[in-house]
Amino acid sequence: MDGRDSGAVPTGMTILTRTYDGVEEEYFYVFDLGICIKMEEYSTVIFNGLHYHSGCQPTYRADRLDKSRVHVRLSLIGYPPDLILEGVNTVALGALPNGTLLPVGFDLRNPAT
């Protein structure tokens, strides 16, 4: 659960990795809706990141041929943090020349994120 995402705009996840023959199919889960979405190469999933969601751990098949090759999944996650849209829990790092402030949101101040 990611309470720091903005509720106003959805999250987009694009899979940038080609499928690999020695790995089981990978899925993305949206638990509140009880669905899973197959993570296909170069596809994008749009969802609300405020609720429980997760991708599955890549699992190698027992019959994979090239055991020396390591599978890496690369995903691009695009979401607007709440500090951009709402400004809640934001502090100023410094003043910019155009009269605006350089904000530092919760994600940058909290080492757990």
C-alpha positions as CSV (number, residue, x, y, z in Angstrom):
1,M,0.0,0.0,0.0
2,D,1.5,3.3,-1.0
3,G,-0.2,6.2,0.9
4,R,2.0,8.8,-0.7
5,D,0.7,8.4,-4.3
6,S,-1.8,11.0,-5.3
7,G,-5.4,9.9,-5.5
8,A,-6.2,12.4,-8.3
9,V,-4.0,10.8,-11.0
10,P,-3.4,7.1,-11.8
11,T,-0.1,5.3,-11.8
12,G,1.4,4.0,-15.1
13,M,3.8,1.0,-15.3
14,T,5.5,0.1,-18.5
15,I,7.3,-3.2,-18.9
16,L,10.6,-2.5,-20.8
17,T,11.9,-6.1,-20.7
18,R,11.4,-8.8,-23.4
19,T,10.0,-12.1,-22.3
20,Y,12.7,-14.7,-21.4
21,D,12.1,-18.4,-22.3
22,G,13.5,-19.7,-19.0
23,V,11.1,-17.7,-16.8
24,E,7.5,-18.4,-15.8
25,E,4.9,-15.8,-16.9
26,E,4.9,-12.8,-14.7
27,Y,1.8,-11.1,-13.4
28,F,0.9,-7.8,-11.7
29,Y,-1.7,-8.0,-9.0
30,V,-4.4,-5.5,-8.0
31,F,-5.6,-7.2,-4.8
32,D,-8.6,-4.9,-4.1
33,L,-10.2,-5.9,-7.4
34,G,-9.0,-9.6,-7.2
35,I,-7.4,-9.5,-10.6
36,C,-3.9,-10.1,-12.1
37,I,-2.6,-8.8,-15.3
38,K,0.0,-10.6,-17.4
39,M,3.2,-8.5,-17.7
40,E,3.9,-8.6,-21.4
41,E,6.9,-7.0,-23.0
42,Y,6.5,-3.3,-23.8
43,S,3.0,-3.1,-22.4
44,T,1.6,-0.5,-20.0
45,V,-0.7,-1.0,-17.0
46,I,-2.6,2.0,-15.7
47,F,-4.0,1.6,-12.1
48,N,-4.6,3.5,-8.8
49,G,-1.5,3.1,-6.6
50,L,-3.3,3.9,-3.4
51,H,-4.4,0.3,-2.8
52,Y,-2.7,-3.0,-2.4
53,H,-0.8,-3.9,-5.6
54,S,2.3,-6.0,-6.4
55,G,4.2,-7.7,-9.1
56,C,5.2,-11.3,-8.8
57,Q,8.8,-12.4,-8.2
58,P,10.4,-13.8,-11.4
59,T,10.6,-17.6,-11.2
60,Y,12.9,-19.7,-13.3
61,R,11.6,-22.8,-15.0
62,A,13.3,-26.1,-14.1
63,D,13.8,-26.9,-17.8
64,R,15.5,-23.6,-18.8
65,L,18.3,-24.2,-21.2
66,D,20.8,-21.3,-20.6
67,K,21.4,-21.4,-16.8
68,S,24.2,-18.9,-17.0
69,R,21.9,-16.0,-18.1
70,V,20.3,-14.0,-15.4
71,H,16.8,-12.7,-16.0
72,V,16.2,-9.0,-15.1
73,R,12.9,-7.3,-15.3
74,L,12.9,-3.6,-15.9
75,S,9.8,-1.6,-15.4
76,L,9.2,2.2,-15.7
77,I,6.8,3.5,-13.1
78,G,5.3,6.9,-13.7
79,Y,3.2,8.5,-11.0
80,P,2.8,11.9,-9.6
81,P,3.6,12.0,-5.8
82,D,1.1,13.8,-3.7
83,L,3.5,16.7,-3.0
84,I,3.3,17.7,-6.7
85,L,-0.5,17.9,-6.8
86,E,-1.5,18.5,-3.2
87,G,1.5,20.0,-1.4
88,V,0.7,18.2,1.8
89,N,3.8,17.4,4.0
90,T,6.1,19.4,1.8
91,V,9.0,21.5,3.1
92,A,11.1,24.0,1.2
93,L,14.7,23.1,0.4
94,G,15.5,26.5,-1.1
95,A,14.3,29.5,-3.1
96,L,14.5,29.5,-6.8
97,P,15.3,32.6,-8.9
98,N,11.8,32.9,-10.3
99,G,10.2,33.4,-6.9
100,T,9.1,29.8,-6.3
101,L,10.4,27.3,-3.8
102,L,12.3,24.0,-4.4
103,P,10.1,21.5,-2.5
104,V,11.3,18.3,-0.8
105,G,8.5,15.8,-0.3
106,F,8.0,13.0,2.1
107,D,9.6,10.4,-0.3
108,L,12.9,12.2,-0.3
109,R,13.0,12.8,3.5
110,N,12.0,9.3,4.6
111,P,14.8,6.7,4.3
112,A,12.2,3.9,4.4
113,T,10.9,4.9,1.0
